[in-house]
Structures are given as C-alpha cells and as structure tokens.
Amino acid sequence: MKPLPVDRVYLSHTISEPAFGDTADSIFYVKLADGRRSIVRQSVATGLAQAITTEPAPKGGVSYGAGIFAVRGNLLAYAAKDGRLHAVDLISGEQWPVTPAYEGVAAPFLPAADTSLSWASRTGSATCCSQSCAASPCL
C-alpha cells in the first residue's frame, strides 16, 4: 500500500460541533483546516459556505472540549483562543469582545427568551459565569 501523498495530508480538514441557528436555513460548524480553526455558516438550500470568524481563532479552553459557539437570531457568541468570549453580528459582520480574558473559556449559551449570556470559564478552578446584557453593550 502506498503512503498518502503530502498534499492529501496537508489539505485535510475536520468538521465538528454542527448546529442549526434559530431556523433550519443554515447550519453552523467548526472547521479545522491547515492548522487554522474557523466557524462556518453553510446554507442548507444552496450549499454556500461562509467563514464567520477566523480571528481571534475559535477555541474552547476549559478542558472538557466542545462548546465553542452558540447562535441565537443574528448573533453568534464564541470562545476564542485569546481566553475571551466574542460576539459576531451575523448581518453586519461586526465583531466585539464580550468578556475579559480568562485562563480558559468555553460553552457560551444564549437563552432564547432573554438578553443574558452564560459560559464556563477557568481562573484557577473551573467556574460557571453569566452576565445580563440588558443594561450593557455586551450583546
């Protein structure tokens, strides 16, 4: 059996954490290709795939894996390699940091009926945090 050609190994990619947004029009997932991680939105109807975020690189970091992003309406919140949660407006593409930097952050959760954000973070030991965004510009 012949070994895999170098270009086949180099061009490999993985897809993880598939999730629908509020509707089944688009599916979101984490893609790792060529050592770079991004969150992708793909149209179910057309197949068109669009990288939503690449910098700072998405990466959950509270040791239990997964839980990199959450979607609600036109908002995507994600855990980044810089140890903070970031939010992205899916219409305008505007992106902003939501939390201060932690040793690790993961598992953002956007409840459907309110303006709060919950997440897991680590500063010394694992802790779960939440923030109400009704009176602040976090979301």
DAVEN-V605169 format. One record per backbone hydrogen bond with DSSP energy under -0.5 kcal/mol. CO is the residue of the C=O (numbers start at 1). NH is the residue of the N-H. E is the energy in kcal/mol with one decimal. If there is no record, write none. Layout:
BEGIN
<<CO | NH | E> <CO | NH | E>>
END
This chain:
BEGIN
<<5 | 8 | -0.9> <5 | 9 | -1.4> <6 | 10 | -2.8> <7 | 11 | -1.7> <9 | 12 | -1.3> <12 | 34 | -1.0> <14 | 32 | -2.6> <16 | 30 | -2.8> <19 | 28 | -3.5> <23 | 21 | -0.8> <23 | 26 | -0.5> <25 | 44 | -2.8> <25 | 45 | -0.6> <26 | 21 | -1.1> <27 | 42 | -3.0> <28 | 19 | -2.5> <29 | 40 | -3.2> <30 | 16 | -2.5> <31 | 33 | -0.6> <31 | 38 | -2.2> <32 | 14 | -2.3> <33 | 36 | -2.2> <36 | 33 | -2.5> <38 | 31 | -3.0> <38 | 40 | -0.5> <39 | 52 | -3.4> <39 | 53 | -1.2> <40 | 29 | -2.0> <41 | 50 | -2.7> <42 | 27 | -2.5> <43 | 47 | -1.6> <48 | 43 | -2.6> <50 | 41 | -2.9> <53 | 39 | -1.6> <57 | 81 | -3.3> <62 | 64 | -0.5> <67 | 107 | -3.3> <67 | 108 | -0.6> <68 | 79 | -3.0> <70 | 77 | -2.6> <72 | 75 | -2.0> <74 | 90 | -3.0> <75 | 72 | -2.6> <76 | 88 | -2.7> <77 | 70 | -2.3> <78 | 86 | -2.6> <79 | 59 | -2.5> <80 | 83 | -2.0> <83 | 102 | -2.2> <84 | 80 | -2.3> <85 | 98 | -3.4> <85 | 99 | -1.2> <86 | 78 | -2.8> <87 | 96 | -2.2> <88 | 76 | -2.2> <88 | 90 | -0.7> <89 | 93 | -2.5> <94 | 89 | -2.9> <96 | 87 | -2.9> <104 | 122 | -2.6> <105 | 61 | -2.0> <106 | 120 | -2.8> <109 | 111 | -0.6> <109 | 118 | -2.3> <111 | 114 | -0.7> <115 | 133 | -1.8> <117 | 131 | -2.6> <118 | 109 | -2.5> <119 | 129 | -2.9> <120 | 106 | -2.7> <121 | 127 | -3.0> <122 | 103 | -1.6> <122 | 104 | -1.1> <123 | 125 | -1.3> <125 | 123 | -1.2> <127 | 121 | -2.9> <129 | 119 | -2.7> <131 | 117 | -2.2> <133 | 136 | -0.7> <136 | 139 | -0.6>>
END
